[in-house]
Amino acid sequence: MPIPFLALAAVLAAPAEPAQQHVFSGLALSPAGDRIAVMEADQRADASEQPHKRLVIRTAAKGTVTASHDPCVTCMYQDPTFSPDGQRIAFLGRDRKAGTTTLYLVSKGTVSVRAVVAGVAQRPRFSPDGRSLALLEIVGAHKEAGATEAAAPQVGDIGESFDEQRIATLSVDGQDQPRAVSPDDTFVYEYDWAPDGRGFVATAAKGDGDNNWWIAELDHVDLASGALMRIAAPTEQLNFPRASPDGRSLAYIGGLMSDFGAVGGDIWLVSLASGGSQTGTSGGSPHNVTPGFAGSFTSIQWRGSRLIATALVGDRATILSVDPTSGATRTLWSAQRTIRAGDGQIALDRTGTRAAAVIEDFEHAPELVAGPIATLAKAGPITQVNAALTGAGSARSVSWTSDGRTVQGWLIAPRVVEPGKTYPMVVSVHGGPSSATTPGFIGNTARDALTRRLLDRGYYIFQPNPRGSYGQSEAFTRANIRDFGGGDLRDILAGIDAVEKVAPVDDKRLGVMGHSYGGFMTMWTVTHSNRFRAAVAGAGIANWTSYYGQNGIDRWMIPFFGASVYDDPAIYRKLSPLESIKLATTPTFIYVGEHDVECPAVQSVEFWHGLKAVGVKTRLLILEGEGHGIRQPAHVRQVNDGAFDWFESQLGVR
């Protein structure tokens, strides 16, 4: 169930501020560290849809644009990657209307079409010798990849066939088309070339790709034969399988994760027999390299015999060097910012000494940074494309104690706060639950619209990271197992108490909102507390018992509930907001996508029906054709306007 406050914000329409915001995505750094490839566009202030981006090549020294490529006006570009010699760039263009994905190559300043996939493709990567390319493809895909996308039509024999995402390869210079390598009954989520170029390490599972990431195994796929061999079957969710340069070890991030792509955990290592990148055989059981780490690792990359990792440590984004033998860590960079690139949290040169990324915080719009890792912040951004933009409010990190734990969150104040006056506050609960709110610029994009509009109207916004979140430790992330809505609600209420000690917030004018797990938490909150005067629940869960049989991702629940609903029905009933519906008094606006795979619309219908039955003011908006993430501009505006008007009518700025 995705992801944080950003998942809610992604459904919201753009604010009225006239200035454009320049947006970046999919960044890659050349092996020599001298050039950056990044997808860029200007986001119109009056537009809620994703802008059409182009591939831009910049110098890493000064951010100077040296080339710009836009070969497909109907495509959304993604996943740029440099060849090992830095002479070529591969990237993808997804044309949803045509149902195709095109693999492009940039060489000597010229763009050419290398292949067209009749379906979905992602993550192209050059082989170690640069002669071949691999990518993940779903030929004839019935839906976009990922459980957050709208479901395929549920008609005919259900559960008899699935889209399978496979590793496919092709030569860089030849005329061959992508050849599927991995087995046709297995969905590959992530992969990495083995250093000898004779195969791949991957996370994969058989069956429904939306549902089975939580039971994915570490596998080796042989390039020549396509044979798949298990390396290990971890007991935790895993991400970022990365083979060491000598082929003797495989590192990955393992932890309690509720959504594919929302990464957080410890670093694990498994030895490979005989330089097992060639055979794929395990030389031992996986072991935790960083037990007790006071944070959550979010990405890893090998550079020589060490790992370069990113992590969320408390309220700070951090880049670290990790010794895979001892687990010793050394902080290379740390700041109260959000730092991101493409496939991973930063882009590195071949030596691991220089990096590039997009950097932002609540008050500073995204810009590019590049250079030696230790001086990324000191040197300042290499672009100034968003320098004229200002945030909608001022932010501060707030920490408090709840049940003996230190908990952290972000408080955003409106620009104008008058002495002696109190203000309403909306508490925004992130999704997941395994996720975290991190500093993101409150600008002109659809992602930020509701927050900006509320701040402009004089609301405070509080974004807590209660137990179950990333950033404190794996133990903290695991602290809400079999306790959804219990300890995390206590953490949030204690956080509100802490905020009211440092900010002029009117406790009689509190609102709460969230999407996905945040939607569940909103439903749980209004059935377990009368402290809030208004609520907005997006794509929530009202009844875990019925949800288990309705959703398309039931496997995510086992690590959190400890057993299936058929083996332990009591815990599912205990944690269901509908069980306490008669205690609800808070007016609640509910919205959900018609074809939501992760949090089916019937869950929102159940909660709406319950609120109406007990006489609580409520409204339900079901958005036609939408999945877990709301995409269509008209629907985005509906949700945005509905949420804002709901808070205004119940909280009313005085």
NORJOJO-V202889 format. One record per backbone hydrogen bond with DSSP energy under -0.5 kcal/mol. NH is the residue of the N-H (numbers start at 1). CO is the residue of the C=O. If there is no record, write none. Layout:
# NORJOJO-V202889
<<NH;CO> <NH;CO>>
This chain:
# NORJOJO-V202889
<<7;4> <8;4> <9;5> <10;6> <11;8> <12;9> <13;636> <21;43> <23;41> <25;39> <26;341> <28;37> <30;35> <33;30> <36;58> <37;28> <38;56> <39;25> <40;54> <41;23> <43;21> <43;41> <44;42> <47;44> <53;51> <54;40> <55;69> <56;38> <56;54> <57;67> <58;36> <58;56> <59;64> <60;34> <63;59> <66;57> <67;57> <69;55> <75;72> <76;94> <77;75> <78;92> <81;90> <83;88> <86;83> <89;106> <90;81> <91;104> <92;78> <93;102> <94;76> <95;93> <95;100> <96;94> <99;95> <100;95> <101;117> <102;93> <103;115> <104;91> <104;102> <105;112> <106;89> <107;105> <107;110> <108;87> <110;107> <112;105> <114;103> <114;112> <115;103> <117;101> <118;116> <119;117> <120;138> <122;136> <125;134> <127;132> <130;127> <133;170> <134;125> <135;168> <136;122> <137;166> <138;120> <140;118> <141;138> <149;146> <151;595> <155;153> <158;156> <160;157> <166;137> <166;164> <168;135> <169;179> <170;133> <172;131> <179;169> <180;178> <181;167> <182;167> <186;183> <187;205> <188;165> <188;186> <189;187> <189;203> <190;203> <192;201> <194;199> <197;194> <200;221> <201;192> <202;219> <203;190> <204;217> <205;187> <207;185> <209;163> <211;208> <212;208> <215;212> <216;213> <217;204> <218;232> <219;202> <219;217> <220;229> <221;200> <222;220> <222;227> <223;198> <226;222> <229;220> <231;218> <232;218> <237;255> <239;253> <242;251> <244;249> <245;304> <247;244> <250;270> <251;242> <252;268> <253;239> <254;252> <254;266> <255;237> <257;255> <262;259> <263;261> <265;297> <266;254> <268;252> <268;266> <269;287> <270;250> <272;248> <273;281> <275;272> <276;272> <277;247> <277;275> <278;275> <280;276> <283;271> <284;271> <287;269> <289;267> <289;287> <290;267> <293;290> <295;293> <296;312> <297;265> <298;310> <299;310> <301;308> <303;306> <306;303> <307;322> <308;301> <309;307> <309;320> <310;299> <311;318> <312;296> <313;311> <313;316> <314;312> <314;471> <316;313> <317;335> <318;311> <319;333> <320;309> <321;330> <322;307> <323;328> <324;305> <324;322> <327;323> <330;321> <332;319> <333;319> <335;317> <337;335> <338;360> <340;358> <341;344> <342;27> <344;342> <347;356> <349;354> <350;31> <352;349> <355;371> <356;347> <357;369> <358;340> <359;367> <360;338> <361;364> <367;359> <369;357> <371;355> <373;353> <375;372> <376;373> <379;375> <380;376> <380;377> <382;368> <383;368> <387;384> <389;386> <391;363> <392;442> <394;413> <396;411> <398;409> <400;407> <402;405> <405;402> <407;400> <407;405> <408;465> <409;398> <410;463> <411;396> <412;410> <412;461> <413;394> <413;411> <415;392> <417;415> <421;418> <423;504> <425;509> <426;460> <427;511> <428;426> <428;462> <429;427> <429;513> <430;428> <430;464> <431;3> <432;1> <432;2> <433;431> <435;433> <438;436> <442;362> <443;441> <448;445> <449;446> <452;448> <453;449> <454;450> <455;451> <456;452> <457;453> <458;454> <458;455> <459;454> <460;424> <461;412> <462;426> <463;410> <464;462> <465;408> <468;476> <469;466> <470;435> <477;473> <478;474> <479;476> <480;477> <481;478> <482;560> <483;480> <486;483> <487;483> <488;483> <490;486> <491;487> <492;488> <493;489> <494;490> <495;491> <496;492> <497;493> <498;494> <499;495> <500;496> <501;497> <501;498> <502;498> <502;499> <503;499> <505;503> <506;423> <507;505> <509;506> <511;425> <512;534> <513;427> <514;536> <515;429> <516;538> <517;2> <518;515> <520;516> <521;517> <522;518> <523;519> <524;520> <525;521> <526;522> <527;523> <527;524> <528;525> <529;525> <533;510> <534;510> <535;587> <536;512> <537;589> <538;514> <538;536> <539;537> <539;591> <544;572> <547;543> <548;544> <549;545> <549;546> <550;546> <550;547> <551;547> <552;597> <556;553> <557;554> <558;555> <559;555> <560;557> <561;557> <562;558> <567;564> <568;564> <571;568> <572;568> <573;569> <574;570> <575;571> <576;573> <577;575> <578;542> <579;576> <580;577> <581;578> <583;580> <584;581> <585;526> <588;617> <589;535> <590;619> <591;537> <592;621> <594;623> <595;626> <596;593> <597;147> <598;147> <603;600> <604;600> <604;601> <605;601> <606;602> <607;603> <608;604> <609;605> <610;606> <611;607> <612;608> <613;609> <614;610> <615;612> <616;611> <619;588> <621;590> <623;592> <623;621> <624;622> <626;623> <627;629> <628;148> <629;148> <631;629> <635;632> <636;632> <637;633> <638;634> <639;635> <640;636> <641;637> <642;638> <643;639> <644;640> <645;641> <646;642> <647;643> <648;644> <649;645> <650;646> <651;647> <652;647> <652;648>>
